[in-house]
Each structure stands twice: as structure tokens, then as C-alpha cells.
Amino acid sequence: MQALMTLVYLRKGETYAELGAGFGVSTTTAWRYVNETVDLLAARSPKLGAALAKAVKAGLPYLVLDGTLISIDRVAADRPYYSGKHRRHGMNLQVIAAPDGTLLWVSGPLRGSVHDLTAARIWGVIRALAATGLLVLADKAYQGAGAHILTPYKGRDKPGPQKDANRAHAKLRGPGERANAQLKSWRILRKLRC
């Protein structure tokens, strides 16, 4: 029951009072069950090195690296959490996914004003990916990360071959970006009050 209650809380964003009423326990018990289970899940979550070792062992042809902004409830005075790119307050998460969109690893949160490449460097993602020898596809935010991270060509009026390369890059990276969509489908992340 404890795991199911936590799943309902995380997926649907129910309040502790609603959880308690639905499962026939007190609000305090619902809170305790959810917090104990979340702590257990956090302790068992894959660390970056283990996730990348598993990807290498699985023989994945490449990985997809992407940053995402999870919106939070903040006021205008909380400027560090404001993302100018997305024009809202949020937390920056770095996500590594398999080519089919399977979520392999998610970083901890950083303020929304942190650029994706900076966030990846803070978490040691760039260095860890280089050590694996795997090819990594990323968007333009990661240009300059290193030769092992392929990004699309920038600029307007690109020659035909560069446009074709960008289309192929986007086609390969697209399914991997579904990991971010999966992550954002959890309702609890839509009402964070960090």
C-alpha cells in the first residue's frame, strides 16, 4: 500500500489529505509513507557512472543528452530561478536517454537561469560521457562540449549538406527526447514550490 500511495502522489499530484482519505489512513500517515518511499527511491536511483556503464554494456549505438526546465511556483523577486529562454521560473535538469527514449539518468536540479552546457559541466556529465567513448547527440545548447558530443550546425542559409545533416541529427535525437516528455508527465513536477 505504501508504494501504491507514493505512486498516486507522484503521478497524480494528490494532496496528503486526499491520499489519506482514499487509502483509509490519516494525513500524517500518508505523509510519512510518501516521504519514506521517496527517500528509498532516491537512494536506489542510478548514479551517473552506473547508468553510463549499463549503457555501454547494453551496446547502445549512441546516447541523447538534453536539458529540460521543470516549471516551479516562484515570484518575480526570485530572479536566479527565472529562465530567460523559456520566460518562466524553473529548475534545470539534465537528462540522458537511450536512442529509443528510455530514461537512463536524470541530474539533480539547478536554478532555471543556468545554461544547459554549464549544468552538464557542473554535474560532470561531459567528462563522464567522454570517458565512456559513446557517441552523444545533443541540441545546439551543447556546442563546444567536446568532439564526442555531436550538435547540429548553427546559422542561417546553411548549404544543403549541412541542412541534411541537421535533419538526420534531429531524426536520431527525436525519440531520445521523449524521455523529457515522460519526465514532465508526472503531475507532481507541475506544481513544485521549491
C-alpha positions as CSV (number, residue, x, y, z in Angstrom):
1,M,0.0,0.0,0.0
2,Q,2.9,2.4,0.8
3,A,4.4,2.1,-2.7
4,L,1.0,2.5,-4.4
5,M,0.2,5.6,-2.3
6,T,3.5,7.1,-3.3
7,L,2.9,6.3,-7.0
8,V,-0.5,8.0,-6.8
9,Y,1.0,11.0,-5.1
10,L,3.8,11.4,-7.6
11,R,1.8,10.6,-10.7
12,K,-1.4,12.5,-10.0
13,G,-0.3,15.1,-7.5
14,E,-2.9,14.3,-4.9
15,T,-2.7,16.1,-1.5
16,Y,-1.8,14.1,1.6
17,A,-5.4,14.6,2.9
18,E,-6.8,13.2,-0.4
19,L,-4.3,10.3,-0.2
20,G,-5.2,9.6,3.4
21,A,-8.9,9.6,2.6
22,G,-8.5,7.4,-0.4
23,F,-6.4,4.8,1.3
24,G,-8.1,4.9,4.7
25,V,-5.2,6.3,6.7
26,S,-4.6,9.6,8.4
27,T,-3.0,12.6,6.7
28,T,0.1,12.2,8.8
29,T,0.5,8.5,7.9
30,A,0.1,9.4,4.2
31,W,2.8,12.0,4.5
32,R,5.1,9.6,6.3
33,Y,4.5,6.8,3.8
34,V,5.2,9.0,0.8
35,N,8.4,10.5,2.4
36,E,9.8,7.1,3.4
37,T,9.2,5.7,-0.1
38,V,10.6,8.7,-1.9
39,D,13.8,8.6,0.3
40,L,14.1,4.9,-0.6
41,L,13.7,5.5,-4.3
42,A,16.2,8.4,-4.2
43,A,18.8,6.1,-2.5
44,R,18.2,3.4,-5.2
45,S,18.3,5.8,-8.2
46,P,21.1,5.1,-10.6
47,K,24.2,7.3,-10.3
48,L,25.7,8.7,-13.5
49,G,28.6,6.3,-13.6
50,A,26.4,3.2,-13.1
51,A,23.9,4.5,-15.7
52,L,26.6,5.0,-18.3
53,A,28.3,1.7,-17.6
54,K,24.9,0.0,-18.1
55,A,24.5,1.8,-21.5
56,V,28.0,0.7,-22.6
57,K,27.2,-2.9,-21.5
58,A,23.9,-2.8,-23.4
59,G,25.8,-1.8,-26.6
60,L,23.8,1.3,-27.3
61,P,24.9,2.9,-30.5
62,Y,24.6,6.5,-29.0
63,L,23.0,8.4,-26.2
64,V,20.9,11.6,-26.2
65,L,21.7,14.4,-23.9
66,D,19.2,17.1,-23.3
67,G,18.3,19.7,-20.7
68,T,14.8,20.5,-19.6
69,L,13.2,23.1,-17.5
70,I,10.7,22.0,-14.9
71,S,8.4,24.9,-14.0
72,I,8.1,26.0,-10.4
73,D,5.9,28.4,-8.5
74,R,8.1,31.5,-7.8
75,V,7.6,35.2,-7.7
76,A,9.4,37.8,-9.8
77,A,11.9,38.6,-7.0
78,D,13.4,35.1,-7.3
79,R,15.5,36.0,-10.3
80,P,18.0,33.1,-10.2
81,Y,15.2,30.7,-10.9
82,Y,14.0,32.6,-14.0
83,S,14.8,31.1,-17.4
84,G,15.0,33.9,-20.0
85,K,14.9,31.3,-22.7
86,H,11.6,29.8,-21.5
87,R,10.3,33.1,-19.9
88,R,9.3,31.4,-16.7
89,H,10.7,30.2,-13.3
90,G,12.0,26.7,-13.2
91,M,14.6,24.2,-12.3
92,N,17.2,22.9,-14.9
93,L,17.5,19.1,-15.1
94,Q,20.0,17.3,-17.4
95,V,18.6,14.1,-18.9
96,I,20.5,11.2,-20.6
97,A,18.3,8.9,-22.7
98,A,18.7,5.8,-24.8
99,P,18.1,6.2,-28.6
100,D,14.5,4.7,-28.1
101,G,13.6,7.3,-25.4
102,T,14.3,5.2,-22.4
103,L,15.3,7.4,-19.5
104,L,18.8,6.4,-18.3
105,W,19.7,9.2,-15.8
106,V,18.4,12.5,-14.5
107,S,20.6,15.1,-12.7
108,G,19.6,16.9,-9.6
109,P,18.0,20.3,-10.1
110,L,19.8,23.6,-10.7
111,R,18.3,27.1,-10.9
112,G,16.5,27.8,-14.2
113,S,18.9,30.6,-15.1
114,V,21.8,28.0,-15.5
115,H,22.6,27.3,-19.2
116,D,22.4,23.6,-20.2
117,L,26.1,23.3,-21.0
118,T,27.1,24.8,-17.7
119,A,24.7,22.5,-15.9
120,A,26.1,19.5,-17.7
121,R,29.6,20.5,-16.6
122,I,28.5,21.1,-13.0
123,W,27.2,17.6,-12.8
124,G,30.3,16.1,-14.5
125,V,28.2,14.8,-17.4
126,I,30.5,16.0,-20.2
127,R,33.6,14.4,-18.6
128,A,31.7,11.1,-17.8
129,L,30.3,10.8,-21.3
130,A,33.8,11.4,-22.8
131,A,35.2,8.6,-20.6
132,T,32.6,6.1,-22.0
133,G,33.6,6.5,-25.6
134,L,29.9,6.6,-26.6
135,L,28.7,8.9,-29.3
136,V,26.3,11.5,-27.8
137,L,23.7,13.6,-29.7
138,A,22.6,16.9,-28.2
139,D,21.0,20.1,-29.3
140,K,22.7,23.4,-30.1
141,A,22.9,24.4,-26.4
142,Y,25.8,21.9,-26.0
143,Q,28.1,23.3,-28.8
144,G,31.6,23.4,-27.6
145,A,31.2,20.5,-25.1
146,G,33.7,18.3,-27.0
147,A,34.2,16.2,-30.0
148,H,32.2,13.3,-28.5
149,I,29.0,15.3,-28.4
150,L,27.5,16.0,-31.8
151,T,25.3,19.0,-32.2
152,P,23.5,20.5,-35.2
153,Y,25.1,23.1,-37.4
154,K,24.2,26.7,-36.4
155,G,23.3,29.7,-38.6
156,R,21.0,30.6,-41.4
157,D,21.4,30.0,-45.1
158,K,23.4,26.8,-44.5
159,P,24.5,24.8,-47.5
160,G,22.4,21.7,-48.5
161,P,24.7,19.1,-46.9
162,Q,24.5,20.9,-43.5
163,K,20.7,21.1,-43.7
164,D,20.6,17.4,-44.5
165,A,23.0,16.6,-41.6
166,N,20.8,18.6,-39.2
167,R,17.6,16.8,-40.4
168,A,19.3,13.4,-39.8
169,H,20.6,14.6,-36.4
170,A,17.1,15.7,-35.4
171,K,15.6,12.4,-36.6
172,L,18.0,10.4,-34.5
173,R,17.7,12.6,-31.4
174,G,13.9,12.9,-31.5
175,P,12.9,9.6,-30.0
176,G,15.5,10.2,-27.2
177,E,13.9,13.5,-26.3
178,R,10.7,11.6,-25.4
179,A,12.5,11.0,-22.0
180,N,11.8,14.6,-21.2
181,A,8.2,14.3,-22.1
182,Q,7.9,11.2,-19.9
183,L,9.5,13.1,-17.0
184,K,7.2,16.0,-17.4
185,S,4.1,13.8,-17.4
186,W,4.4,13.3,-13.7
187,R,1.9,15.8,-12.2
188,I,3.9,16.3,-9.1
189,L,6.5,18.2,-11.2
190,R,3.9,20.6,-12.4
191,K,3.4,22.2,-9.1
192,L,6.8,22.4,-7.5
193,R,7.2,25.1,-4.9
194,C,11.0,24.9,-4.5
